[in-house]
Amino acid sequence: MKRHPRPTTDTSAAARDLIADLRRSLPSGALLDDPELLATYETDITGRYSGSAAAVARPSDAEQVSTAVAACAETGVPLVVQGGNTGLVGGSVPQDGELVLSLARLDWIGPVDGDANQLDVGAGATLEAVQKAAAAAGLRLPIDHAARSAATIGGMVATDAGGALALRHGTMRRRVVGLETVLADGSVVSRMAGLLKDNAGYDVPAIVIGSEGTLGAITAARLQLEPSAPFQITALFGVPDLRGALDLLRALRQVPGLEAADFLDAPCMELVCDRKRLRDPLPSPWGVYVVAQCAATADVTADLATQAESLPGPSDVVAATDTEGRKRLWAYRELLNETLRGEGVPLKFDVGLPLAAIPTFDEAIRARLASSYPDARLYIYGHVGDGNLHVNVLDVDPEDEGVDELVLRCAAEHGGTISAEHGIGLAKRRYLALCRSAADIRAMRSIKSALDPAGTFAPGRVLPDPDEEGI
Ligand SMILES: Cc1cc2nc3c(=O)[nH]c(=O)nc-3n(C[C@H](O)[C@H](O)[C@H](O)COP(=O)(O)OP(=O)(O)OC[C@H]3O[C@@H](n4cnc5c(N)ncnc54)[C@H](O)[C@@H]3O)c2cc1C
């Protein structure tokens, strides 16, 4: 575990001033500084990243967020914004006595605007709560992932989260039509009108989306919803290998309403069946399993069957159209994250690749890992339709950064990115130069220093230290 131990000296003078200031200015109960209460905010969900917080501020509206940010700027104590703490790159974990600014209490959900099919929500509303609110209005928020009950809209905007439905509906960026953000000086930039056309000046919200809490605290978002599709089908295919999965993807693109094409490799299927006591969904084992979903205005089962039969290689399939049956098929894919966590501290990587490079990347990563780390266990799953592979390595020392470099370098060498949807956080900042040029990183630094010159928001995340740029 990458631990940053609590300083042995008491909290610093600046942190004491900050705590006293926040006690005066925030409502009672909005500040936690009891070490036992801080513990859950100080470690990430994977167990690989942890640190120490001076305190946790839990504001319940944008004004209180602004107060807390201004107090940090005044006292010089940096802060890290935290939503549901489900992020997988250590970005929400405090370091060296920072303030945790938890926005979970900003969990309000407004009424649906039925003219525009838009919805205003607080940054702390969970994905699941917003999905339910949209469904209650006969609409749909078409973005989804397995951490839906805890992940917040603020965290998802901050990481530009993707998930299974990005294949058709895009990442969080495409859902956001308005944003309210508290900047480092405590000022509030509110662009919540939800106008389809509005090009007056620079698009500040567009820069904040995906900035992982380094440019400001998102306090609210206006989200674009979509009409619900009356027909949904989920199909789980078995194919020999990733080349077969790409053949399948090409065929499935002909089916109306294709919106997801995820996959898991054979070791993932074996592990999830064993640990979660599930039955292999297909009569015989396959090298790769693809979970595909279509949402359409009419029944597309026959189109799906026709395309499956057109595949050049062998395959098998099981499908469901009822909600429970579809959930059962998704479970093999969705239970993987927690199943792997049950095995130890997984080293998790989230690379994005050109589709054509997926099979060669897969072969290269297996060979390189087996040669350098013969005892490691490797599990690969993800969103094959998006070229997004989650590479999970178990039974290696979590402190060993050699695995990080091996996997991320391999992705870059195959024309890919070191982060498709989880972000850079603490985990990958040293490796940013593998997929971003020096000019690109300089532009990012300029934006950071213009919006947050004192480094109040999450210092040391996303951008590498200048002496690390050579990697
Ligand atoms: C089981 C599981 C499955 C997952 N599947 C996916 C997936 O399919 N696709 C995907 O993209 N991600 C996935 N994730 C990762 C994670 O859930 C998402 O990144 C999620 O968007 C993070 O939301 P959060 O509220 O938990 O944010 P946190 O973990 O609390 O924070 C994540 C980052 O955002 C910043 N942040 C949080 N809230 C705000 C805010 N209001 N303003 C500014 N910055 C903020 C934090 O500082 C941090 O850098 C998964 C995670 C788990 C555990």
The ligand as an SDF file (V2000), in Angstrom:
LIG
                    3D

 53 58  0  0  0  0  0  0  0  0999 V2000
  -16.7340   -1.3120   -9.1600 C   0  0  0  0  0  0  0  0  0  0  0  0
  -16.2500   -0.1010   -9.8930 C   0  0  0  0  0  0  0  0  0  0  0  0
  -16.5300    0.0370  -11.2420 C   0  0  0  0  0  0  0  0  0  0  0  0
  -16.1360    1.1850  -11.9370 C   0  0  0  0  0  0  0  0  0  0  0  0
  -16.4240    1.2550  -13.2530 N   0  0  0  0  0  0  0  0  0  0  0  0
  -16.0970    2.3750  -13.9300 C   0  0  0  0  0  0  0  0  0  0  0  0
  -16.4130    2.4970  -15.3160 C   0  0  0  0  0  0  0  0  0  0  0  0
  -16.9550    1.5840  -15.9340 O   0  0  0  0  0  0  0  0  0  0  0  0
  -16.1110    3.6700  -15.9420 N   0  0  0  0  0  0  0  0  0  0  0  0
  -15.4910    4.7000  -15.2800 C   0  0  0  0  0  0  0  0  0  0  0  0
  -15.2470    5.7320  -15.8780 O   0  0  0  0  0  0  0  0  0  0  0  0
  -15.1380    4.5820  -13.9720 N   0  0  0  0  0  0  0  0  0  0  0  0
  -15.4270    3.4600  -13.2880 C   0  0  0  0  0  0  0  0  0  0  0  0
  -15.0730    3.3410  -11.9680 N   0  0  0  0  0  0  0  0  0  0  0  0
  -14.2890    4.4010  -11.3130 C   0  0  0  0  0  0  0  0  0  0  0  0
  -15.1350    5.4220  -10.5080 C   0  0  0  0  0  0  0  0  0  0  0  0
  -16.3070    4.9170  -10.0060 O   0  0  0  0  0  0  0  0  0  0  0  0
  -15.4600    6.5900  -11.3430 C   0  0  0  0  0  0  0  0  0  0  0  0
  -14.2710    7.2120  -11.7090 O   0  0  0  0  0  0  0  0  0  0  0  0
  -16.3410    7.6280  -10.6370 C   0  0  0  0  0  0  0  0  0  0  0  0
  -16.6180    8.5670  -11.5940 O   0  0  0  0  0  0  0  0  0  0  0  0
  -15.7700    8.3480   -9.4390 C   0  0  0  0  0  0  0  0  0  0  0  0
  -16.8320    8.9840   -8.7230 O   0  0  0  0  0  0  0  0  0  0  0  0
  -16.6670    9.3110   -7.1590 P   0  0  0  0  0  0  0  0  0  0  0  0
  -17.8000   10.1660   -6.7360 O   0  0  0  0  0  0  0  0  0  0  0  0
  -16.4850    8.0560   -6.3830 O   0  0  0  0  0  0  0  0  0  0  0  0
  -15.3400   10.1600   -7.1610 O   0  0  0  0  0  0  0  0  0  0  0  0
  -14.1080   10.0850   -6.1650 P   0  0  0  0  0  0  0  0  0  0  0  0
  -13.4980    8.7380   -6.1940 O   0  0  0  0  0  0  0  0  0  0  0  0
  -14.4870   10.6000   -4.8470 O   0  0  0  0  0  0  0  0  0  0  0  0
  -13.1270   11.1130   -6.8830 O   0  0  0  0  0  0  0  0  0  0  0  0
  -12.5630   10.8230   -8.1420 C   0  0  0  0  0  0  0  0  0  0  0  0
  -11.7840   12.0600   -8.6160 C   0  0  0  0  0  0  0  0  0  0  0  0
  -12.6880   13.1390   -8.8780 O   0  0  0  0  0  0  0  0  0  0  0  0
  -12.4190   14.2570   -8.0190 C   0  0  0  0  0  0  0  0  0  0  0  0
  -13.7180   14.7480   -7.5830 N   0  0  0  0  0  0  0  0  0  0  0  0
  -14.7080   14.0490   -6.9610 C   0  0  0  0  0  0  0  0  0  0  0  0
  -15.7950   14.8320   -6.8020 N   0  0  0  0  0  0  0  0  0  0  0  0
  -15.4860   16.0500   -7.3200 C   0  0  0  0  0  0  0  0  0  0  0  0
  -16.1920   17.2800   -7.4510 C   0  0  0  0  0  0  0  0  0  0  0  0
  -17.4550   17.4020   -7.0350 N   0  0  0  0  0  0  0  0  0  0  0  0
  -15.5500   18.3300   -8.0030 N   0  0  0  0  0  0  0  0  0  0  0  0
  -14.2740   18.2270   -8.4560 C   0  0  0  0  0  0  0  0  0  0  0  0
  -13.5610   17.0810   -8.3440 N   0  0  0  0  0  0  0  0  0  0  0  0
  -14.1590   16.0060   -7.8060 C   0  0  0  0  0  0  0  0  0  0  0  0
  -11.5580   13.7010   -6.8920 C   0  0  0  0  0  0  0  0  0  0  0  0
  -10.7230   14.7040   -6.3580 O   0  0  0  0  0  0  0  0  0  0  0  0
  -10.7960   12.5980   -7.6020 C   0  0  0  0  0  0  0  0  0  0  0  0
   -9.7120   13.1380   -8.3020 O   0  0  0  0  0  0  0  0  0  0  0  0
  -15.4330    2.2070  -11.2530 C   0  0  0  0  0  0  0  0  0  0  0  0
  -15.1430    2.0650   -9.8990 C   0  0  0  0  0  0  0  0  0  0  0  0
  -15.5350    0.9330   -9.2170 C   0  0  0  0  0  0  0  0  0  0  0  0
  -15.2050    0.8100   -7.7620 C   0  0  0  0  0  0  0  0  0  0  0  0
  1  2  1  0
  2  3  1  0
  2 52  2  0
  3  4  2  0
  4  5  1  0
  4 50  1  0
  5  6  2  0
  6  7  1  0
  6 13  1  0
  7  8  2  0
  7  9  1  0
  9 10  1  0
 10 11  2  0
 10 12  1  0
 12 13  2  0
 13 14  1  0
 14 15  1  0
 14 50  1  0
 15 16  1  0
 16 17  1  0
 16 18  1  0
 18 19  1  0
 18 20  1  0
 20 21  1  0
 20 22  1  0
 22 23  1  0
 23 24  1  0
 24 25  2  0
 24 26  1  0
 24 27  1  0
 27 28  1  0
 28 29  2  0
 28 30  1  0
 28 31  1  0
 31 32  1  0
 32 33  1  0
 33 34  1  0
 33 48  1  0
 34 35  1  0
 35 36  1  0
 35 46  1  0
 36 37  1  0
 36 45  1  0
 37 38  2  0
 38 39  1  0
 39 40  1  0
 39 45  2  0
 40 41  1  0
 40 42  2  0
 42 43  1  0
 43 44  2  0
 44 45  1  0
 46 47  1  0
 46 48  1  0
 48 49  1  0
 50 51  2  0
 51 52  1  0
 52 53  1  0
M  END
$$$$
